[in-house]
Amino acid sequence: MPHAHATAQATAHAFPTARQPAALNLAALATALATTLAAVLLAGCASRPAPAPAVTVPPTMPVPTAPAAPVQPEPATAPDADQQAEATSFEAWKRDFARKALDAGISEKTVRSALEPARLQRRAVQLDRSQPEFTRTPWQYLDSAVSAQRIAQGRAKLREAAAPLQSASQRYGVPAEVIAAIWGMESNFGGNFGNFPTVDALATLAFDGRRAAWAQKELLAALRIIDNGDIDAAHMIGSWAGAMGHTQFLPSVFLAYAVDADGDGRRDIWGSLPDVTASTANYLAHSGWKTGEPWGMEVRLPAGFDHARAETSVRQDSAQWAAEGVQAVDGSALPAMADASVIAPAGARGPAFMVGANFRTILRYNNSVNYALGVGLLSQQLAGGPGVQTAWPRDLAPLSREQLRALQAALNERGFSAGTADGVMGPATRAGLRQFQQSQGLVADGYPTLELLQKLQP
């Protein structure tokens, strides 16, 4: 998701002016909410709501191939004291947030219909706090993201949805294959929007408090979307983090960039492919997409290449990279790119790529090099181009988070600053690891391996 994504700032022309709120009746609303709370407590908070209705898709649009089922209610067993206390606190939090929403201009009708019935989604909190033991290697990620099945499905979607894809491409200058690639990466071409009611998920995350300010902002945006009449709360389905629809827009991104391309008066990224494709292309166009310039390409690096320069922060004209011996892997001329970078996501033993401004635009959609590579490589193959030509170093096992923390701690202890030992690879850790590799006479590519961890530990 532009998700997840970076938070976009709304522009004056990007969305219709919100309707003025109805006359506010705080006293009546507080009474209604208090009545609801009493009913909830008398019922013992024993159950969760029935699943939200499935997203309705117009006949003109391909039906999602494998939609996820809405989050199922928990078993109707008596809650323990902690759950009762948590439910009571959540209802009190909703009453307080209702006042903030009304003060922000959300109508009383929307607060009653969307916020009042919102349920605590404990699974969203669990997912927000969870961290996988292992971070997938670039090739593990791309094997899934750019699988043969996804390429075949994407080519079929290019044919089936040719009209809206081409219309969005011509209007915003973003290739249809790139729009389709993001569609495939975000929801498997509409097969999985997520299965959480968006208002419930964001209210839960705001109540939980770990990212309260962010979640409250997105929750207000979600309520405003409902207020504007784009969709109702029951059909606003998305991920546990609040990303919505075919291309997983956060509510704030929706308000800024969603487009009513089919002219029905609603911006519908759940059920209208014209709206989906135009909204996605509009986001990319406003995020810096350069029409006619490629996202990047696979390259071959010269012997002795300084891998400390293989960072997106190091930029120069592609002609300068060519003068230094960087070549396209297929022997063709490097494309003209003013601010090109070289990256080697698996270190010196793996493939290298030259990437430009459009790669960085994809990073604004999802700030992950693996994700941006996935979009670039998928779009390239949807257009009939090749996949990665250089073999990945598949013999290198990924380090667990605990092993990465140990590597970072060892680097810091030996004077090679790697930043906080948090188990997450970033620029500081790569820089410290490169310094250690240089001190050992090794190729300083900054790629963490078990062998390097063993060298660092006594």
Secondary structure in CASP SS format (residue, H / E / C, confidence):
PFRMAT SS
TARGET T0000
AUTHOR 0000-0000-0000
METHOD secondary structure of the structure
MODEL  1
M C 1.00
P C 1.00
H C 1.00
A C 1.00
H C 1.00
A C 1.00
T C 1.00
A C 1.00
Q C 1.00
A C 1.00
T C 1.00
A C 1.00
H C 1.00
A C 1.00
F C 1.00
P C 1.00
T C 1.00
A C 1.00
R C 1.00
Q C 1.00
P C 1.00
A C 1.00
A C 1.00
L C 1.00
N C 1.00
L H 1.00
A H 1.00
A H 1.00
L H 1.00
A H 1.00
T H 1.00
A H 1.00
L H 1.00
A H 1.00
T H 1.00
T H 1.00
L H 1.00
A H 1.00
A H 1.00
V H 1.00
L H 1.00
L H 1.00
A C 1.00
G C 1.00
C C 1.00
A C 1.00
S C 1.00
R C 1.00
P C 1.00
A C 1.00
P C 1.00
A C 1.00
P C 1.00
A C 1.00
V C 1.00
T C 1.00
V C 1.00
P C 1.00
P C 1.00
T C 1.00
M C 1.00
P C 1.00
V C 1.00
P C 1.00
T C 1.00
A C 1.00
P C 1.00
A C 1.00
A C 1.00
P C 1.00
V C 1.00
Q C 1.00
P C 1.00
E C 1.00
P C 1.00
A C 1.00
T C 1.00
A C 1.00
P C 1.00
D C 1.00
A H 1.00
D H 1.00
Q H 1.00
Q H 1.00
A H 1.00
E H 1.00
A H 1.00
T H 1.00
S H 1.00
F H 1.00
E H 1.00
A H 1.00
W H 1.00
K H 1.00
R H 1.00
D H 1.00
F H 1.00
A H 1.00
R H 1.00
K H 1.00
A H 1.00
L H 1.00
D H 1.00
A C 1.00
G C 1.00
I C 1.00
S C 1.00
E H 1.00
K H 1.00
T H 1.00
V H 1.00
R H 1.00
S H 1.00
A H 1.00
L H 1.00
E C 1.00
P C 1.00
A C 1.00
R C 1.00
L C 1.00
Q C 1.00
R H 1.00
R H 1.00
A H 1.00
V H 1.00
Q H 1.00
L H 1.00
D H 1.00
R H 1.00
S C 1.00
Q C 1.00
P C 1.00
E C 1.00
F E 1.00
T C 1.00
R C 1.00
T C 1.00
P H 1.00
W H 1.00
Q H 1.00
Y H 1.00
L H 1.00
D H 1.00
S H 1.00
A H 1.00
V C 1.00
S C 1.00
A H 1.00
Q H 1.00
R H 1.00
I H 1.00
A H 1.00
Q H 1.00
G H 1.00
R H 1.00
A H 1.00
K H 1.00
L H 1.00
R H 1.00
E H 1.00
A C 1.00
A H 1.00
A H 1.00
P H 1.00
L H 1.00
Q H 1.00
S H 1.00
A H 1.00
S H 1.00
Q H 1.00
R H 1.00
Y H 1.00
G C 1.00
V C 1.00
P C 1.00
A H 1.00
E H 1.00
V H 1.00
I H 1.00
A H 1.00
A H 1.00
I H 1.00
W H 1.00
G H 1.00
M H 1.00
E H 1.00
S H 1.00
N C 1.00
F C 1.00
G C 1.00
G C 1.00
N C 1.00
F C 1.00
G C 1.00
N C 1.00
F E 1.00
P E 1.00
T H 1.00
V H 1.00
D H 1.00
A H 1.00
L H 1.00
A H 1.00
T H 1.00
L H 1.00
A H 1.00
F H 1.00
D H 1.00
G C 1.00
R C 1.00
R C 1.00
A H 1.00
A H 1.00
W H 1.00
A H 1.00
Q H 1.00
K H 1.00
E H 1.00
L H 1.00
L H 1.00
A H 1.00
A H 1.00
L H 1.00
R H 1.00
I H 1.00
I H 1.00
D H 1.00
N C 1.00
G C 1.00
D C 1.00
I C 1.00
D C 1.00
A H 1.00
A H 1.00
H H 1.00
M C 1.00
I E 1.00
G E 1.00
S C 1.00
W C 1.00
A C 1.00
G C 1.00
A C 1.00
M E 1.00
G C 1.00
H C 1.00
T C 1.00
Q C 1.00
F E 1.00
L C 1.00
P H 1.00
S H 1.00
V H 1.00
F H 1.00
L H 1.00
A H 1.00
Y H 1.00
A C 1.00
V C 1.00
D C 1.00
A C 1.00
D C 1.00
G C 1.00
D C 1.00
G C 1.00
R C 1.00
R C 1.00
D C 1.00
I C 1.00
W C 1.00
G C 1.00
S C 1.00
L H 1.00
P H 1.00
D H 1.00
V H 1.00
T H 1.00
A H 1.00
S H 1.00
T H 1.00
A H 1.00
N H 1.00
Y H 1.00
L H 1.00
A H 1.00
H H 1.00
S C 1.00
G C 1.00
W C 1.00
K C 1.00
T C 1.00
G C 1.00
E C 1.00
P C 1.00
W C 1.00
G E 1.00
M E 1.00
E E 1.00
V E 1.00
R E 1.00
L C 1.00
P C 1.00
A C 1.00
G C 1.00
F C 1.00
D C 1.00
H H 1.00
A H 1.00
R H 1.00
A C 1.00
E C 1.00
T C 1.00
S C 1.00
V C 1.00
R C 1.00
Q E 1.00
D C 1.00
S H 1.00
A H 1.00
Q H 1.00
W H 1.00
A H 1.00
A H 1.00
E C 1.00
G C 1.00
V C 1.00
Q E 1.00
A E 1.00
V C 1.00
D C 1.00
G C 1.00
S C 1.00
A C 1.00
L C 1.00
P C 1.00
A C 1.00
M C 1.00
A C 1.00
D C 1.00
A E 1.00
S E 1.00
V E 1.00
I E 1.00
A C 1.00
P C 1.00
A C 1.00
G H 1.00
A H 1.00
R H 1.00
G C 1.00
P C 1.00
A E 1.00
F E 1.00
M E 1.00
V E 1.00
G C 1.00
A H 1.00
N H 1.00
F H 1.00
R H 1.00
T H 1.00
I H 1.00
L H 1.00
R H 1.00
Y H 1.00
N C 1.00
N C 1.00
S C 1.00
V H 1.00
N H 1.00
Y H 1.00
A H 1.00
L H 1.00
G H 1.00
V H 1.00
G H 1.00
L H 1.00
L H 1.00
S H 1.00
Q H 1.00
Q H 1.00
L H 1.00
A C 1.00
G C 1.00
G C 1.00
P C 1.00
G C 1.00
V C 1.00
Q C 1.00
T C 1.00
A C 1.00
W C 1.00
P C 1.00
R C 1.00
D C 1.00
L C 1.00
A C 1.00
P C 1.00
L C 1.00
S E 1.00
R H 1.00
E H 1.00
Q H 1.00
L H 1.00
R H 1.00
A H 1.00
L H 1.00
Q H 1.00
A H 1.00
A H 1.00
L H 1.00
N H 1.00
E H 1.00
R C 1.00
G C 1.00
F C 1.00
S C 1.00
A C 1.00
G C 1.00
T C 1.00
A C 1.00
D C 1.00
G C 1.00
V C 1.00
M C 1.00
G C 1.00
P H 1.00
A H 1.00
T H 1.00
R H 1.00
A H 1.00
G H 1.00
L H 1.00
R H 1.00
Q H 1.00
F H 1.00
Q H 1.00
Q H 1.00
S H 1.00
Q C 1.00
G C 1.00
L C 1.00
V C 1.00
A C 1.00
D C 1.00
G C 1.00
Y C 1.00
P C 1.00
T C 1.00
L H 1.00
E H 1.00
L H 1.00
L H 1.00
Q H 1.00
K H 1.00
L H 1.00
Q C 1.00
P C 1.00
END
